[in-house]
C-alpha cells in the first residue's frame, strides 16, 4: 500500500448523505430537481470514498485512490476559509495564480486544526498577516 508522511484527513459522509436525504421530499415537488440533488449527493459520496487530503510539511497533497493528483505548496497560498461555521460545507483557498473550492467531504474539525497548524503564517482567519511598513 502507498505510504505517506503527513496528516491524512478522515473522510466524512455527512454532506453527501444530507443531500441524498433532502432529495427525497424534493422529488415530490420537482422531479428533476430531486434527481439532480440525488445525483450530486451520490457524486460527493463517491468522492468521499476516493479522495484524501494529506497535510504535509511543505504543502497540501490531494490523493485519489492513493495516487497523487495535485500538490499545493503552502508558500503559494494567500488565504483560506471554511464557509459556514455551524455546518461547514465548503473549503476555499487562494493561491497566487488560482482559487480553489472543495466541498467538505472530510472531518471539518481536523481540516481547520491542520490549516491553522500548517498555514499559521496566514493567521487565524486564513488571510496573510500584513506587516506594517515602518520606515525611519
C-alpha positions as CSV (number, residue, x, y, z in Angstrom):
1,X,0.0,0.0,0.0
2,X,1.1,3.6,-0.6
3,X,2.9,5.1,2.3
4,X,2.6,8.7,3.1
5,X,4.0,11.1,5.6
6,X,1.7,13.7,6.9
7,X,-1.7,14.0,8.3
8,X,-4.5,12.3,6.3
9,X,-7.9,13.7,6.9
10,X,-10.7,11.2,7.8
11,X,-13.5,11.2,5.2
12,X,-16.9,12.5,6.2
13,X,-20.1,11.4,4.5
14,X,-22.4,13.9,6.3
15,X,-22.9,16.3,3.4
16,X,-23.4,13.6,0.8
17,X,-26.0,11.8,2.9
18,X,-27.7,15.0,3.8
19,X,-28.1,15.9,0.2
20,X,-29.4,12.4,-0.6
21,X,-31.9,12.5,2.3
22,X,-33.1,16.0,1.3
23,X,-33.6,15.0,-2.3
24,X,-36.4,12.5,-1.3
25,X,-39.0,15.2,-0.5
26,X,-37.7,17.4,-3.3
27,X,-38.5,14.7,-5.8
28,X,-42.2,15.0,-5.0
29,X,-42.1,18.8,-5.6
30,X,-39.8,18.8,-8.6
31,X,-38.8,15.5,-10.1
32,X,-35.7,16.7,-12.0
33,X,-34.5,18.9,-9.1
34,X,-34.7,16.0,-6.7
35,X,-33.0,13.6,-9.1
36,X,-30.2,16.2,-9.7
37,X,-29.8,16.6,-5.9
38,X,-29.6,12.8,-5.5
39,X,-27.0,12.6,-8.3
40,X,-24.9,15.3,-6.7
41,X,-25.1,13.6,-3.3
42,X,-24.0,10.3,-4.8
43,X,-21.2,12.1,-6.6
44,X,-20.0,13.6,-3.4
45,X,-20.3,10.3,-1.6
46,X,-18.1,8.6,-4.2
47,X,-15.6,11.5,-3.9
48,X,-15.6,11.0,-0.1
49,X,-14.7,7.3,-0.6
50,X,-11.8,8.0,-3.1
51,X,-10.3,11.5,-2.4
52,X,-7.9,12.1,0.5
53,X,-6.3,15.3,1.7
54,X,-2.8,14.9,3.2
55,X,-1.3,17.8,5.1
56,X,2.5,17.6,4.7
57,X,5.2,20.0,6.0
58,X,5.5,21.8,2.6
59,X,2.0,21.6,1.2
60,X,-1.4,20.0,0.8
61,X,-1.4,16.8,-1.2
62,X,-4.6,15.6,-2.9
63,X,-4.9,11.8,-3.5
64,X,-7.4,9.8,-5.4
65,X,-7.2,6.1,-4.6
66,X,-3.7,6.5,-3.1
67,X,-2.4,8.3,-6.2
68,X,-1.4,12.0,-6.1
69,X,-3.5,14.1,-8.4
70,X,-2.4,17.6,-7.1
71,X,0.1,19.2,-4.7
72,X,-0.4,22.7,-3.4
73,X,2.7,24.2,-1.7
74,X,1.8,26.4,1.2
75,X,4.3,29.1,0.1
76,X,1.9,29.9,-2.8
77,X,-1.2,30.2,-0.5
78,X,-2.6,33.7,0.0
79,X,-5.7,32.8,2.1
80,X,-8.1,30.1,3.2
81,X,-11.6,29.9,4.6
82,X,-14.1,27.4,5.7
83,X,-17.6,28.6,4.8
84,X,-20.3,28.2,7.4
85,X,-19.1,27.7,11.0
86,X,-22.2,25.8,12.2
87,X,-22.4,23.4,9.2
88,X,-19.1,23.5,7.3
89,X,-19.9,22.8,3.7
90,X,-17.2,24.5,1.6
91,X,-13.4,24.9,1.9
92,X,-11.8,27.7,-0.1
93,X,-8.2,28.5,-0.6
94,X,-6.4,31.0,-2.8
95,X,-3.0,30.6,-4.3
96,X,-1.1,33.3,-6.1
97,X,-2.4,32.2,-9.6
98,X,-5.7,30.5,-8.8
99,X,-8.5,29.9,-6.4
100,X,-9.9,26.5,-5.3
101,X,-13.2,25.4,-3.8
102,X,-13.7,22.0,-2.3
103,X,-16.8,20.5,-0.7
104,X,-16.1,19.4,2.9
105,X,-16.2,15.6,2.5
106,X,-13.7,15.1,5.3
107,X,-13.6,15.9,9.0
108,X,-14.1,19.7,9.3
109,X,-12.5,20.0,12.8
110,X,-9.4,18.2,11.6
111,X,-9.3,20.3,8.5
112,X,-9.4,23.6,10.5
113,X,-6.8,22.3,13.0
114,X,-4.4,21.4,10.2
115,X,-5.0,24.6,8.3
116,X,-4.1,26.5,11.5
117,X,-1.1,24.3,12.1
118,X,0.4,24.2,8.6
119,X,-0.8,27.6,7.4
120,X,-0.2,29.6,10.6
121,X,1.5,32.4,8.6
122,X,-1.9,33.2,7.1
123,X,-3.3,33.9,10.6
124,X,-6.3,32.5,12.4
125,X,-8.7,33.9,9.8
126,X,-6.8,32.3,7.0
127,X,-5.6,35.6,5.5
128,X,-1.9,36.7,5.3
129,X,-0.9,38.9,8.1
130,X,0.3,42.2,6.7
131,X,3.4,43.5,8.4
132,X,3.3,47.3,8.9
133,X,5.7,49.2,6.7
134,X,7.7,51.2,9.3
135,X,10.2,53.5,7.8
136,X,12.5,55.7,9.8
